[in-house]
């Protein structure tokens, strides 16, 4: 295959999804006259990427979780940067995971012959805003997902394009409740709780024991309660082992369709903070958001945090519409009380659903698909664009 070469890096399931969407859109816009190299997961592989190595080993969170694996991760950083230099691509796109991407960009600084684009801005506006200066030194452009990010990064001289959040393309708001219940033998009137303990092993290792206590208590009070447990391949084995002991006849699924069908069928959700919180917001599912990292990581980060909320839905809305139970508040007692309220109090559910109504527009819904906007931006930045004979389809 001829055409310009784009080197991509994505190290987590959410980044893999975004990378796959970007690749698919770039192929559409160039009539397939585009090549890819780099690292990614199953979805990017399906779009034609031959990943340098499996990315599951890179999904870590927090300083205390990172340190024991630092040598391995740095080895992968070097391997990736060396491969990017050897490939001599026309564009480098680092996706999400700034902890990994920044190390790639640092190694490539002064050596590369093409632009670097960061797809998904690191949340430096949430903690240590001054780090935006380092971002501006390392990359040439940011493709931002949140509407307030271009104005923030422009203060540091960094070109930024708001492309919208790819999550609005995935169909989180188009699930089929009846299909989910029929497929998994759940009665039409049975209350359903979706439980999402995270996509990283560091997340599931801390949250699953807490969720275990919560679901046992909830099911003891409401024996008819059923549980939906969507997960991802990177933590499937851990989730299956834990959930095997749960009441509520839990249904474990891996596909996005099943996940979104579960959302549509659910009365409420209990989830780890992250991209899935946005999906729940788009689907209009009342939720309780939790998170817990190593106490050392939390202690180091606490003085640096400059925002009021951890959940992106609350940040976009600028209000605490979705309950957040983090760190010392991430306890079985507090989580059980918050989830029980959503399961039993129709007014509490409706209040949250009402607040969620504007989230999709804020994330870019209503215009061109975010993956297409990102692809157009990336193609416009290709090295020697005029010499690559890339024709964007009309």
N, C-alpha and C positions, 0 to 999 in steps of 0.2 A: 504494500500500500504506500502511495506517495502522499505528500502533504506535510504541513508543519508538525513538529513534535511537541507535545505538552507533557511535562513531567509533573505528576500529581503526588501528593502525600496525604493520606487520611489514616488515622490510627485508632479510631473508635467507631462503633456502629452508627452513631449519628453522622459522623463525617463521611463514612462509607456511603450512606444514603445520599448525602449532598453531592458527593463526588460522582456517584452514578448518574444522578439527575443532570449534573453539569456535562458529563461526557455524552450522554444521550442527546442533549440539546446542541452541543457543539457538532456532533455528527449530523444532526438534522440540518443545521444552518450551513454546513459546508458540503452537503451531499456526500458525506462519508470521507471527504478528503482531509483527514486529520488522523494523527497517530498519538498513542499514549504510552507512557512508561511511568514507573514509580512504585508506590505501595498503596494498598487498599484492601478492602475486605471482599466478601462474597458478591456484593452487588456491583462493585466496580469491576470485579473479575468478569461478571456476566456481561458487562458492557465492553469488554475487550482488553482489560488491563491484566498483564502478567506480573503480579505483585512480587517484589524482591524477596519478601518473607512474610509469614503469617503475622497479622497485626494484633491478634488477641493478647500477646505478651506485653504490648505497650500500653494497655488500658489500665493505668493506675491513677490514683487521685490522692493528693496531699503529700506534704514533705515527708512525714514519717513513713508513709507507704512507699515513697519513691526511693528513699535512701538504700534499703536492702537490695534494690535491683538497679542501682545507679550504673554499675559497671556494664551490665548487659545492655541497658538503654543507651548509654554513650557509645557502645560498640555499634548498635543499630543506627545511631545518628551518623556516625562516621561512614558506615556502609552506604547509607542513603545519600549523603552529600557527595561521596566519591562517585556513586552511580549517576547522580545528576550532572556532575562535571563531565564524566565520560560520555554521557548521552548527548551533550551539547544541544539542549532543547531550544525551541523558539520561545517558550514561556514556562515558568515554574509556578504552580499553584499549590500553596500549602493550605490545607483545609483544617479548620478548627484546631484544637489541641496546641495552643501557643507554646506550652512547655516544650513540646517536641519541635514544632515548626521554628521557633526562635533559634534553637540550636542548629537546625539545618541552615537557616538564613545566615547565622553568624559564621558558619564554616564556609559559606559560599560568598561572603562579602568580599568584594574586590577581585573575585576569580571568575564570576559568571559573565556570560555575554548576552544575557537576556533579562527581561523584567521578572521580578517576583511579585506575585499577587497573593495576599492573604485573604482567603475566603472564610468569612466569619471573623469579625473583629474580636480580639481578646478583650475580656471585660475589664480593661484597665480603668474605665470610668467608675467601676464599682470599688476598686481598691488600688491605691498607689497610682493616681492619674498621671503622675510624672513619667511613668513607664511608657507613655505614648511617644515620648521623644525617642526612646530606643526603637520602638516599632517603626517610626518614621525613618530612622537611619538604616533599618534592615530590609524594608520592603518598599516597593514602588507604588503600590496601590492596595486599597482594601475594598473588598466587596462586602458591604455591611447588610445585616439582616434586620436591624432595629432602626426605627425612623429617626431617633435622636442622635445616632452615631456620626453621620457626616458632619454635623455642626461641631461636635466635640473634637473630632480628629482634625478638622480644618484649622483649629487653633494651633496645631503643631505642624502645619504645613504638609500634611499627608493627604494626598488625593484619595477620596473615598466616594464610592457610588452605593447608594441604597438600592439594592436589588430586590428587597423583600425576603421573607423567610420561606425557604423551600417547603416548610411544613404545611403550608396552605395548599400544596399540590398533592398531598398524599392521601387525601380523602378521609381525614380523621372525623370530619363532620358528615360523612355519608355512609356510616355503618347501618347494618340491617338487623334490628333487634329480633324480629321474628325468625330470621334465618339462624341467628346464633342460638336462640332458645330451642329451635327445632333440631338443629344439628347436634346439640349436646344434651338433649333430653331435659331441658329446664322448663318447668311449668310456666305458663304466661303470667301468673300472679306471684311467682316466687321472687322475693327480693334478691338482687344480685349486687355483689360488691366486687369491683375490679381491684386487684392488688398488684402493684408494680414495684418490686424491690430493687430496681436498678439494673444497669447493664455492665457494670464493672464488678470484679470479684471483691474489691475493697468495699464497695457499697453493699453488696448482698451479704458479705460476712458480718457486717455490723447491723444491718436492718432486718434480716430474716429472723434472727432469734427474738427480736422485739415484736415483729409482725406475728410470729408464732403465738405469742402470748395474747396479742390483741384478737386474732381470729378465733382462738379457742374461747375467749370470754364472750365475744359477740355471738358466736354460734350457740353457746350454752344458753344465752338469753333468748335468741331467736333461732330455733332449730331449723326453720325453713330457709334460712339464709344460704345462698349458694355463692361460690367464689369463682371468679375468672382470674387466671394468672397468666397474662401474656408475658413472654420473655424473649430473649435473643440467644443465639447459638453460643456466644462467648461465656454465658453463665448457665446454660441450660442444665448441665449435670448437677450443679450446686442447688439450683432452684427445685429440680425434681426430687432430689434427696430430701430437702427440707419440707416440701409441700406434701410429700407422701404421708406425713404424720398429721396433716391438718384435717379438721372436720369440714363440713360444707361442700363435700364432693368437688374439690377444686378441679378446674379444667385448665390444663397447661397448653398454650398454643404458641406458635412461632411466627405465623404469618401476619402481615399487616392487616389483611382483610379480616381475619378472626379477631385481631385486637380491636379494630374499629367497630366491628359488629358487637363485641363485648361492651365497648363504650356506649353504644346506642341502647343496649339492653340494661345498663347498670343504673342503679339508683344513686350510687356514689362510688368514689374511688379513693384508695390509699396508695400514695406513690412517693418514690424517691424524687427529690428535686432534680430537674434537668429538662431535656427536650420534651419528655413525655408530659410534663406539666403544661406545656404549650398545646400539645395535642388534645389533652383533656379540656383545656380552655376553649379550643376551637370546636370541640364536640359538644360543649355545653354541659359537661359532666361535673357536678359538684364534687370537690375533692379536698382532701387533707394532704398537704405536702410535708415530707419529713426529710431530714438528712442528719448524718452523723459521721464525723471523721475522727481520726486519732486525736486525743486531747491536745497533744503537742502541736499538731497542725493547726487546730482551732485557736490555740493560745497565740501562736505566731501570727496568724492572719487577723485576729480580732482588732488590733490597733490600726490596721491598714484599711479596713473596710469603710467605705464612704457612702453606702446606699442603705436605705431603710429595709429593703426586702431582698430575699434570696431568689424567690420565684419570679421568673420573667413576666408572667401574667400580672402580678402585682406591680412590678416595675413599670410596665407599659400603662397600666391603669392608674398608677400613682396612688394606690390605696390597697389596704390589706384585705381584699375581697376573698382570697383563698387562704385558709388557715395554714400557717407555717410553724412546724414544731421541729426545731433544730437543736443539735447538740444536747445540752442539759435538759432541754424541754422535750427531747425525743425519747419519751418514756411510755411504757405500756399504758399507764393510767391516763396520761394526757391524750394520747392518740386514741385510745378506746372512747373516751368521752367525746372527742371531736367527731370521730366517725359515727358514733351512735347518734349524735345530734342530726347529722345529715341523713342517716337511714330512717330516722323516726319523725323528724320535724320538717313538714312540707314547706313551711314558711322560710326556714333556714336554707333549704335547697333552692327555692325560688329566688331568694335574695342573691345567692351566688350566681345562679344562671343569668339573672338580669344584668349583673355587673359584667359578666363575660361577653355580653352581646357585641361590644365594639372591638374585641380583640382582633378579629380577622381583618378588618379594614386597616387597623394600625400596622399589621404585618404585611400589607401589600395586596390583599385580595381585591379583585376588581380590575386590575391591570393585566399586563402580560405576565405569564407565569414566571416566578422568580428564577427558575433554572434557565429559562430562555434569556432573561435580562442579564443573568450572570454570564451566560455563554457569549452574549453579544459584547459585554464588557471585556471578557477575557480575549476574545478574538480581536478586538480593537487594539489590544496591547501587545499582540504578537510581535516578536522581533522581526524587523524587515517585512512588515505586513505587506508592503507593496510588491515584494519579490516572491511571496509565497503562493501566489495565484489562488488564494482562498477567496471564493465567491460566496457571500452570504445569500442563501436562497431567498427569493422574494416571496 
